[in-house]
Amino acid sequence: MRFKNVKLASILCIIGNIFLLIIKGIIGLLTKSQAMIADSINSAVDIFSSLMTFIGNKIASRPRDDCHNLGHGKAEYIFSMLIS
């Protein structure tokens, strides 16, 4: 259940930030506002962090196998380091 909730939240964040990136980028270019353009770039970075959360969650939710007898849960910590 936890992995499903994180997956849904990641997808919604990616979609929301894509929308914000487009809107802020268009408004920033039309008004020549450097602050708005910089904020749209910030939204692009937020997309990257949400994507890393999605990928890390997908790997961590895998069941254990022969090579990983305790599962893949530690992937969350690795991806958290990448995000930070």
N, C-alpha and C positions, 0 to 999 in steps of 0.2 A: 504494500500500500504506500509506503514512504517513497519508494522509487517512482511509483506512478504519479504521486503528487509533485515530486521534483521535476519529472519530465514535463508535466503539464505547465508548471510555473515557468520552466525554461522556454518552452515553446511560446507561451503568451508574452514573456519578456522580449523574445526575439522579434515577434510580430509587432509589438508595441514600439520597440526601439527602431525598427525599420520605418514605421510610420513617422516617428519623430525625426529620424534622420532626413527623410524626404521633405517633410514640411519645413523643418528648420533650415535645411539646405536651400530650398526654393526661396523662402522668405529672406534668408541671408544674402543670397545672390541678387534678388530683386531690389533689396534696400541697401545693398553694399555694406551690410553690418558685419564687421569682423567678429563681434561677440556672438552673433547668431550662427555664423559659419563655424566658429570654434565650438559652439555648443552642439552643432550637428556632428562634428568630428567626435565629440565626447559620446554622442549616441552611438556612433560606429564602434567605439571602444566597448561600450556597454553590450553591443551585439556580440562582440568577440568573447566577452566574459560569460555571457549567457550561453553561447555555443560551447565553451569549455565546460560549463556546468552540465550541459546536456550530455556531452561526450563522456565526461567523468562519471556521471550517474549511470549511463548505459553500460560502461565497462564494470562499474562496481556492482551492478545488479546481476551480473552473470553468476551462475551457480559454480560451485567448486568443481574442479576437474583433477586429472592426474598430476598436473604440474602445480596447481594451486589448491592444496588440500584444505585450506581454510577459506577459500573463496577469493574474490577479487576486490573486496571492500577497501583495501588500502589505496586503491586508485583514487578514491575521493580525496585523500590527503595530498596526493601528488598533483591532482588538478587544482586543488585549492591553492597550492604553492604557485602554480602557473598563473592563476588568476590574480593573485596578490602581486 
